[in-house]
Structure formats: C-alpha cells, structure tokens
Amino acid sequence: MEVLESTRFLMKKYGITASKALGQNFLINEEVLNRIVEASRDN
C-alpha cells in the first residue's frame, strides 16, 4: 500500500480530518522528508 493510500486509510479508520484553516498538513513524500532531515543536520 502506498503512503498516500495508507494515510487516507488510517485517517478514515480513526475518524481523523485535517483542517487547512488550522494549518494541518501531512508529509507523505519520503524523499521530501529525507531532504528536510538532511537540511536540519547541516544547521
């Protein structure tokens, strides 16, 4: 199961909804996550 599909599945299973008005977002791209982690190590 892909990350997006599993995220949607878990959100539905547990009744979780994201609110853009509250600035809630989900990072589901592992490549982007790795870039963020690497960038934080450089500082």
PDB file of N, CA, C and O in Angstrom:
ATOM      1  N   MET A   1       0.850  -1.181   0.000  1.00  0.00           N
ATOM      2  CA  MET A   1       0.000   0.000   0.000  1.00  0.00           C
ATOM      3  C   MET A   1       0.894   1.242   0.000  1.00  0.00           C
ATOM      4  O   MET A   1       1.845   1.329   0.777  1.00  0.00           O
ATOM      5  N   GLU A   2       0.588   2.182  -0.860  1.00  0.00           N
ATOM      6  CA  GLU A   2       1.389   3.398  -0.937  1.00  0.00           C
ATOM      7  C   GLU A   2       1.124   4.288   0.271  1.00  0.00           C
ATOM      8  O   GLU A   2       0.124   4.128   0.970  1.00  0.00           O
ATOM      9  N   VAL A   3       2.032   5.221   0.502  1.00  0.00           N
ATOM     10  CA  VAL A   3       1.939   6.095   1.670  1.00  0.00           C
ATOM     11  C   VAL A   3       0.636   6.894   1.661  1.00  0.00           C
ATOM     12  O   VAL A   3      -0.036   6.981   2.688  1.00  0.00           O
ATOM     13  N   LEU A   4       0.274   7.470   0.535  1.00  0.00           N
ATOM     14  CA  LEU A   4      -0.960   8.259   0.458  1.00  0.00           C
ATOM     15  C   LEU A   4      -2.178   7.393   0.768  1.00  0.00           C
ATOM     16  O   LEU A   4      -3.058   7.801   1.526  1.00  0.00           O
ATOM     17  N   GLU A   5      -2.227   6.207   0.185  1.00  0.00           N
ATOM     18  CA  GLU A   5      -3.355   5.306   0.434  1.00  0.00           C
ATOM     19  C   GLU A   5      -3.425   4.891   1.896  1.00  0.00           C
ATOM     20  O   GLU A   5      -4.507   4.876   2.484  1.00  0.00           O
ATOM     21  N   SER A   6      -2.294   4.558   2.485  1.00  0.00           N
ATOM     22  CA  SER A   6      -2.300   4.130   3.886  1.00  0.00           C
ATOM     23  C   SER A   6      -2.644   5.291   4.813  1.00  0.00           C
ATOM     24  O   SER A   6      -3.302   5.096   5.835  1.00  0.00           O
ATOM     25  N   THR A   7      -2.200   6.503   4.459  1.00  0.00           N
ATOM     26  CA  THR A   7      -2.546   7.679   5.259  1.00  0.00           C
ATOM     27  C   THR A   7      -4.048   7.904   5.225  1.00  0.00           C
ATOM     28  O   THR A   7      -4.670   8.119   6.266  1.00  0.00           O
ATOM     29  N   ARG A   8      -4.634   7.856   4.029  1.00  0.00           N
ATOM     30  CA  ARG A   8      -6.088   8.029   3.896  1.00  0.00           C
ATOM     31  C   ARG A   8      -6.840   6.936   4.657  1.00  0.00           C
ATOM     32  O   ARG A   8      -7.835   7.214   5.326  1.00  0.00           O
ATOM     33  N   PHE A   9      -6.364   5.697   4.553  1.00  0.00           N
ATOM     34  CA  PHE A   9      -6.992   4.580   5.253  1.00  0.00           C
ATOM     35  C   PHE A   9      -6.995   4.810   6.766  1.00  0.00           C
ATOM     36  O   PHE A   9      -8.024   4.658   7.423  1.00  0.00           O
ATOM     37  N   LEU A  10      -5.837   5.176   7.307  1.00  0.00           N
ATOM     38  CA  LEU A  10      -5.736   5.385   8.750  1.00  0.00           C
ATOM     39  C   LEU A  10      -6.564   6.569   9.223  1.00  0.00           C
ATOM     40  O   LEU A  10      -7.169   6.524  10.294  1.00  0.00           O
ATOM     41  N   MET A  11      -6.588   7.629   8.420  1.00  0.00           N
ATOM     42  CA  MET A  11      -7.396   8.797   8.792  1.00  0.00           C
ATOM     43  C   MET A  11      -8.880   8.431   8.840  1.00  0.00           C
ATOM     44  O   MET A  11      -9.599   8.833   9.754  1.00  0.00           O
ATOM     45  N   LYS A  12      -9.325   7.666   7.846  1.00  0.00           N
ATOM     46  CA  LYS A  12     -10.727   7.245   7.818  1.00  0.00           C
ATOM     47  C   LYS A  12     -11.025   6.292   8.969  1.00  0.00           C
ATOM     48  O   LYS A  12     -12.059   6.408   9.628  1.00  0.00           O
ATOM     49  N   LYS A  13     -10.122   5.356   9.207  1.00  0.00           N
ATOM     50  CA  LYS A  13     -10.312   4.358  10.267  1.00  0.00           C
ATOM     51  C   LYS A  13     -10.485   5.013  11.636  1.00  0.00           C
ATOM     52  O   LYS A  13     -11.326   4.590  12.429  1.00  0.00           O
ATOM     53  N   TYR A  14      -9.684   6.051  11.910  1.00  0.00           N
ATOM     54  CA  TYR A  14      -9.717   6.688  13.219  1.00  0.00           C
ATOM     55  C   TYR A  14     -10.505   7.994  13.246  1.00  0.00           C
ATOM     56  O   TYR A  14     -10.495   8.709  14.247  1.00  0.00           O
ATOM     57  N   GLY A  15     -11.190   8.302  12.142  1.00  0.00           N
ATOM     58  CA  GLY A  15     -12.039   9.499  12.103  1.00  0.00           C
ATOM     59  C   GLY A  15     -11.257  10.802  12.171  1.00  0.00           C
ATOM     60  O   GLY A  15     -11.722  11.783  12.751  1.00  0.00           O
ATOM     61  N   ILE A  16     -10.075  10.808  11.579  1.00  0.00           N
ATOM     62  CA  ILE A  16      -9.218  12.000  11.606  1.00  0.00           C
ATOM     63  C   ILE A  16      -9.454  12.815  10.344  1.00  0.00           C
ATOM     64  O   ILE A  16      -9.488  12.273   9.239  1.00  0.00           O
ATOM     65  N   THR A  17      -9.617  14.115  10.517  1.00  0.00           N
ATOM     66  CA  THR A  17      -9.716  15.011   9.371  1.00  0.00           C
ATOM     67  C   THR A  17      -8.731  16.158   9.568  1.00  0.00           C
ATOM     68  O   THR A  17      -8.534  16.640  10.684  1.00  0.00           O
ATOM     69  N   ALA A  18      -8.127  16.579   8.485  1.00  0.00           N
ATOM     70  CA  ALA A  18      -7.193  17.701   8.533  1.00  0.00           C
ATOM     71  C   ALA A  18      -7.961  18.984   8.227  1.00  0.00           C
ATOM     72  O   ALA A  18      -8.911  18.984   7.444  1.00  0.00           O
ATOM     73  N   SER A  19      -7.541  20.056   8.848  1.00  0.00           N
ATOM     74  CA  SER A  19      -8.176  21.344   8.616  1.00  0.00           C
ATOM     75  C   SER A  19      -7.131  22.314   8.082  1.00  0.00           C
ATOM     76  O   SER A  19      -6.179  22.661   8.781  1.00  0.00           O
ATOM     77  N   LYS A  20      -7.315  22.750   6.836  1.00  0.00           N
ATOM     78  CA  LYS A  20      -6.386  23.728   6.259  1.00  0.00           C
ATOM     79  C   LYS A  20      -6.441  25.037   7.041  1.00  0.00           C
ATOM     80  O   LYS A  20      -5.440  25.746   7.148  1.00  0.00           O
ATOM     81  N   ALA A  21      -7.609  25.351   7.583  1.00  0.00           N
ATOM     82  CA  ALA A  21      -7.761  26.585   8.364  1.00  0.00           C
ATOM     83  C   ALA A  21      -6.842  26.577   9.588  1.00  0.00           C
ATOM     84  O   ALA A  21      -6.411  27.632  10.054  1.00  0.00           O
ATOM     85  N   LEU A  22      -6.550  25.392  10.098  1.00  0.00           N
ATOM     86  CA  LEU A  22      -5.651  25.259  11.254  1.00  0.00           C
ATOM     87  C   LEU A  22      -4.212  24.992  10.827  1.00  0.00           C
ATOM     88  O   LEU A  22      -3.330  24.813  11.667  1.00  0.00           O
ATOM     89  N   GLY A  23      -3.984  24.967   9.515  1.00  0.00           N
ATOM     90  CA  GLY A  23      -2.636  24.748   9.002  1.00  0.00           C
ATOM     91  C   GLY A  23      -2.177  23.303   9.129  1.00  0.00           C
ATOM     92  O   GLY A  23      -0.975  23.040   9.181  1.00  0.00           O
ATOM     93  N   GLN A  24      -3.109  22.369   9.180  1.00  0.00           N
ATOM     94  CA  GLN A  24      -2.751  20.960   9.334  1.00  0.00           C
ATOM     95  C   GLN A  24      -2.464  20.345   7.970  1.00  0.00           C
ATOM     96  O   GLN A  24      -3.270  20.437   7.045  1.00  0.00           O
ATOM     97  N   ASN A  25      -1.317  19.725   7.871  1.00  0.00           N
ATOM     98  CA  ASN A  25      -0.893  19.067   6.647  1.00  0.00           C
ATOM     99  C   ASN A  25      -0.178  17.781   7.020  1.00  0.00           C
ATOM    100  O   ASN A  25       0.283  17.618   8.149  1.00  0.00           O
ATOM    101  N   PHE A  26      -0.091  16.877   6.071  1.00  0.00           N
ATOM    102  CA  PHE A  26       0.596  15.613   6.295  1.00  0.00           C
ATOM    103  C   PHE A  26       1.721  15.472   5.287  1.00  0.00           C
ATOM    104  O   PHE A  26       1.515  15.636   4.084  1.00  0.00           O
ATOM    105  N   LEU A  27       2.898  15.170   5.778  1.00  0.00           N
ATOM    106  CA  LEU A  27       4.047  14.938   4.909  1.00  0.00           C
ATOM    107  C   LEU A  27       4.039  13.464   4.538  1.00  0.00           C
ATOM    108  O   LEU A  27       4.269  12.602   5.387  1.00  0.00           O
ATOM    109  N   ILE A  28       3.773  13.174   3.257  1.00  0.00           N
ATOM    110  CA  ILE A  28       3.646  11.780   2.838  1.00  0.00           C
ATOM    111  C   ILE A  28       4.689  11.397   1.795  1.00  0.00           C
ATOM    112  O   ILE A  28       4.680  10.273   1.293  1.00  0.00           O
ATOM    113  N   ASN A  29       5.582  12.317   1.468  1.00  0.00           N
ATOM    114  CA  ASN A  29       6.608  12.032   0.474  1.00  0.00           C
ATOM    115  C   ASN A  29       7.923  11.783   1.209  1.00  0.00           C
ATOM    116  O   ASN A  29       8.494  12.699   1.800  1.00  0.00           O
ATOM    117  N   GLU A  30       8.398  10.544   1.167  1.00  0.00           N
ATOM    118  CA  GLU A  30       9.598  10.177   1.921  1.00  0.00           C
ATOM    119  C   GLU A  30      10.839  10.923   1.439  1.00  0.00           C
ATOM    120  O   GLU A  30      11.720  11.235   2.241  1.00  0.00           O
ATOM    121  N   GLU A  31      10.919  11.212   0.149  1.00  0.00           N
ATOM    122  CA  GLU A  31      12.062  11.950  -0.382  1.00  0.00           C
ATOM    123  C   GLU A  31      12.125  13.358   0.213  1.00  0.00           C
ATOM    124  O   GLU A  31      13.197  13.838   0.583  1.00  0.00           O
ATOM    125  N   VAL A  32      10.968  14.011   0.301  1.00  0.00           N
ATOM    126  CA  VAL A  32      10.918  15.352   0.890  1.00  0.00           C
ATOM    127  C   VAL A  32      11.294  15.283   2.364  1.00  0.00           C
ATOM    128  O   VAL A  32      12.032  16.134   2.860  1.00  0.00           O
ATOM    129  N   LEU A  33      10.791  14.280   3.060  1.00  0.00           N
ATOM    130  CA  LEU A  33      11.136  14.096   4.470  1.00  0.00           C
ATOM    131  C   LEU A  33      12.643  13.951   4.644  1.00  0.00           C
ATOM    132  O   LEU A  33      13.231  14.577   5.526  1.00  0.00           O
ATOM    133  N   ASN A  34      13.267  13.130   3.808  1.00  0.00           N
ATOM    134  CA  ASN A  34      14.713  12.945   3.897  1.00  0.00           C
ATOM    135  C   ASN A  34      15.470  14.241   3.630  1.00  0.00           C
ATOM    136  O   ASN A  34      16.488  14.506   4.270  1.00  0.00           O
ATOM    137  N   ARG A  35      14.990  15.040   2.704  1.00  0.00           N
ATOM    138  CA  ARG A  35      15.628  16.337   2.430  1.00  0.00           C
ATOM    139  C   ARG A  35      15.531  17.267   3.635  1.00  0.00           C
ATOM    140  O   ARG A  35      16.489  17.966   3.964  1.00  0.00           O
ATOM    141  N   ILE A  36      14.389  17.272   4.280  1.00  0.00           N
ATOM    142  CA  ILE A  36      14.202  18.115   5.470  1.00  0.00           C
ATOM    143  C   ILE A  36      15.150  17.672   6.579  1.00  0.00           C
ATOM    144  O   ILE A  36      15.780  18.503   7.234  1.00  0.00           O
ATOM    145  N   VAL A  37      15.247  16.371   6.786  1.00  0.00           N
ATOM    146  CA  VAL A  37      16.132  15.837   7.834  1.00  0.00           C
ATOM    147  C   VAL A  37      17.580  16.203   7.521  1.00  0.00           C
ATOM    148  O   VAL A  37      18.306  16.658   8.405  1.00  0.00           O
ATOM    149  N   GLU A  38      18.002  16.012   6.284  1.00  0.00           N
ATOM    150  CA  GLU A  38      19.378  16.353   5.897  1.00  0.00           C
ATOM    151  C   GLU A  38      19.645  17.841   6.065  1.00  0.00           C
ATOM    152  O   GLU A  38      20.717  18.227   6.533  1.00  0.00           O
ATOM    153  N   ALA A  39      18.692  18.677   5.692  1.00  0.00           N
ATOM    154  CA  ALA A  39      18.870  20.126   5.822  1.00  0.00           C
ATOM    155  C   ALA A  39      18.985  20.522   7.287  1.00  0.00           C
ATOM    156  O   ALA A  39      19.731  21.442   7.623  1.00  0.00           O
ATOM    157  N   SER A  40      18.255  19.840   8.160  1.00  0.00           N
ATOM    158  CA  SER A  40      18.325  20.177   9.578  1.00  0.00           C
ATOM    159  C   SER A  40      19.669  19.766  10.182  1.00  0.00           C
ATOM    160  O   SER A  40      20.121  20.371  11.154  1.00  0.00           O
ATOM    161  N   ARG A  41      20.297  18.758   9.622  1.00  0.00           N
ATOM    162  CA  ARG A  41      21.615  18.321  10.111  1.00  0.00           C
ATOM    163  C   ARG A  41      22.710  19.307   9.721  1.00  0.00           C
ATOM    164  O   ARG A  41      23.728  19.408  10.406  1.00  0.00           O
ATOM    165  N   ASP A  42      22.507  20.033   8.626  1.00  0.00           N
ATOM    166  CA  ASP A  42      23.507  20.986   8.169  1.00  0.00           C
ATOM    167  C   ASP A  42      23.550  22.254   9.029  1.00  0.00           C
ATOM    168  O   ASP A  42      24.521  23.009   8.979  1.00  0.00           O
ATOM    169  N   ASN A  43      22.507  22.481   9.806  1.00  0.00           N
ATOM    170  CA  ASN A  43      22.440  23.736  10.605  1.00  0.00           C
ATOM    171  C   ASN A  43      22.969  23.550  11.987  1.00  0.00           C
ATOM    172  O   ASN A  43      22.983  24.496  12.775  1.00  0.00           O
TER     173      ASN A  43
END
